[in-house]
């Protein structure tokens, strides 16, 4: 059995934010995701979906959304943001 320092459950916003905090604390977390890619449930939502809060309040730690911080990111932007965050971690 392999030993891991920390585990974050899920590749959506909460799991990736947790993994980011663990990396900042000097740990090497493993992120467990049920689907075949990061971004949690977002890839399965309607493509017309947008966040209900502005980009400035919706970005993951250490990775702000690009562009206008007062806009409400759409589905495809959120999926790209989560995927890029997972790749960076």
N, C-alpha and C positions, 0 to 999 in steps of 0.2 A: 504494500500500500504506500502510495506517495504522500509525503507530508507537504501541506501548504500552510502558509502563514496566516492567510485570511481568505474568506469567501464572501463575495457579494452575490446576492440572489437576484437574477434578472438583468437583462441587457437594456432595459428602458431607462427613463430618467432617474428613478431612485437608485437602481443598481449601479449605473455609471457614475452618479454623484458620490455614492459610497465608495466605489473603487478609486475615484479621484482622491478622496480624503485619505484612504488607506495608503495610496502611493505617496501622498504628501507626508504621511507619517513614517515613511521609510519602509513600508511593507510591500510585498509583491502579491497582490490579490489574484485570485481566480474568480472570473465572473461566470456564473452558471446561468445559461439561457436555454429555455425549452425549445425555441425555434431554431432555424438554421442560420439566423443572422442576428446581429445586434439591432437595437431600436425598439425592442419590446413589441407591443401590439400595434404601434403606429403604422407599419407597412400594410396592415390589414384593414385600416380604417378607410372611410370614404375619401376620395381625392379632393372633395370640396371642403373638407374640414380645415379649420384654422384655430389657432390658440385663442383663448379668451383673455389673455393678458399680453401686454406688449413684450417685444423681444428683450428689452432691458431686464425684465423680471423672469424671463423664461429660459435663459441660457443656462447651460451646465457650468459648474465651477471651472474656471480656468479656460473656458472656450466660449466667448461671446458670439452671438449671431452677428454676421456682417450686415452692413447697410444701415438703414434707418432704425434706430433703437426704439422708436415709438410705433412702429408698424406691428401688425399681428401676423406672425409667421404662418404660412400655409402648410398643409400636410407634407408636401414634397420637401420643403425647407426643413421641417422638423425631422423627417426621416434622414435627410442628408446630414443634419447637425448631429444627430445621435450616432449615425454610422461613423462620421469623421471623429467624433469623440472616442468611440470605442477603438477605432484604428489607432488613435494617438496614445491611448492607454496601453 
